[in-house]
Amino acid sequence: HPLIAALLGAIFVGVGCGLCVRVGGAPSGDDALAIALSRICKVKIEYVYMISDAFVLLLSLSYIPLRRIGYSLLTVLLSGKLIGIVQRMGRKSGGNL
């Protein structure tokens, strides 16, 4: 059931990574890069995640079938949005990061 896996993956990645970013941590190298680019470019962190992940998925088209990329794209879009939501939860100012 790839759709269920995509949705659950987005929830776990979005909430887990969002919590880490919220307290100032970076669970992996791409997370550290996303935090840095978000601060440098003054862009919300979810957009940095979505753009970088979409670029990786575009490159992955060389060996992953298009149908599978669709599920991955869904996961990327939802998890990126969740990261931003969790990261900003309870904050009065909407800042970039």
Secondary structure as a PSIPRED ss2 file (coil, helix, strand):
# PSIPRED VFORMAT (PSIPRED V4.0)

   1 H C   1.000  0.000  0.000
   2 P H   0.000  1.000  0.000
   3 L H   0.000  1.000  0.000
   4 I H   0.000  1.000  0.000
   5 A H   0.000  1.000  0.000
   6 A H   0.000  1.000  0.000
   7 L H   0.000  1.000  0.000
   8 L H   0.000  1.000  0.000
   9 G H   0.000  1.000  0.000
  10 A H   0.000  1.000  0.000
  11 I H   0.000  1.000  0.000
  12 F H   0.000  1.000  0.000
  13 V H   0.000  1.000  0.000
  14 G H   0.000  1.000  0.000
  15 V H   0.000  1.000  0.000
  16 G H   0.000  1.000  0.000
  17 C H   0.000  1.000  0.000
  18 G H   0.000  1.000  0.000
  19 L H   0.000  1.000  0.000
  20 C H   0.000  1.000  0.000
  21 V H   0.000  1.000  0.000
  22 R H   0.000  1.000  0.000
  23 V C   1.000  0.000  0.000
  24 G C   1.000  0.000  0.000
  25 G C   1.000  0.000  0.000
  26 A C   1.000  0.000  0.000
  27 P C   1.000  0.000  0.000
  28 S C   1.000  0.000  0.000
  29 G H   0.000  1.000  0.000
  30 D H   0.000  1.000  0.000
  31 D H   0.000  1.000  0.000
  32 A H   0.000  1.000  0.000
  33 L H   0.000  1.000  0.000
  34 A H   0.000  1.000  0.000
  35 I H   0.000  1.000  0.000
  36 A H   0.000  1.000  0.000
  37 L H   0.000  1.000  0.000
  38 S H   0.000  1.000  0.000
  39 R H   0.000  1.000  0.000
  40 I H   0.000  1.000  0.000
  41 C H   0.000  1.000  0.000
  42 K C   1.000  0.000  0.000
  43 V C   1.000  0.000  0.000
  44 K C   1.000  0.000  0.000
  45 I H   0.000  1.000  0.000
  46 E H   0.000  1.000  0.000
  47 Y H   0.000  1.000  0.000
  48 V H   0.000  1.000  0.000
  49 Y H   0.000  1.000  0.000
  50 M H   0.000  1.000  0.000
  51 I H   0.000  1.000  0.000
  52 S H   0.000  1.000  0.000
  53 D H   0.000  1.000  0.000
  54 A H   0.000  1.000  0.000
  55 F H   0.000  1.000  0.000
  56 V H   0.000  1.000  0.000
  57 L H   0.000  1.000  0.000
  58 L H   0.000  1.000  0.000
  59 L H   0.000  1.000  0.000
  60 S H   0.000  1.000  0.000
  61 L C   1.000  0.000  0.000
  62 S C   1.000  0.000  0.000
  63 Y C   1.000  0.000  0.000
  64 I C   1.000  0.000  0.000
  65 P C   1.000  0.000  0.000
  66 L H   0.000  1.000  0.000
  67 R H   0.000  1.000  0.000
  68 R H   0.000  1.000  0.000
  69 I H   0.000  1.000  0.000
  70 G H   0.000  1.000  0.000
  71 Y H   0.000  1.000  0.000
  72 S H   0.000  1.000  0.000
  73 L H   0.000  1.000  0.000
  74 L H   0.000  1.000  0.000
  75 T H   0.000  1.000  0.000
  76 V H   0.000  1.000  0.000
  77 L H   0.000  1.000  0.000
  78 L H   0.000  1.000  0.000
  79 S H   0.000  1.000  0.000
  80 G H   0.000  1.000  0.000
  81 K H   0.000  1.000  0.000
  82 L H   0.000  1.000  0.000
  83 I H   0.000  1.000  0.000
  84 G H   0.000  1.000  0.000
  85 I H   0.000  1.000  0.000
  86 V H   0.000  1.000  0.000
  87 Q H   0.000  1.000  0.000
  88 R H   0.000  1.000  0.000
  89 M C   1.000  0.000  0.000
  90 G C   1.000  0.000  0.000
  91 R C   1.000  0.000  0.000
  92 K C   1.000  0.000  0.000
  93 S C   1.000  0.000  0.000
  94 G C   1.000  0.000  0.000
  95 G C   1.000  0.000  0.000
  96 N C   1.000  0.000  0.000
  97 L C   1.000  0.000  0.000
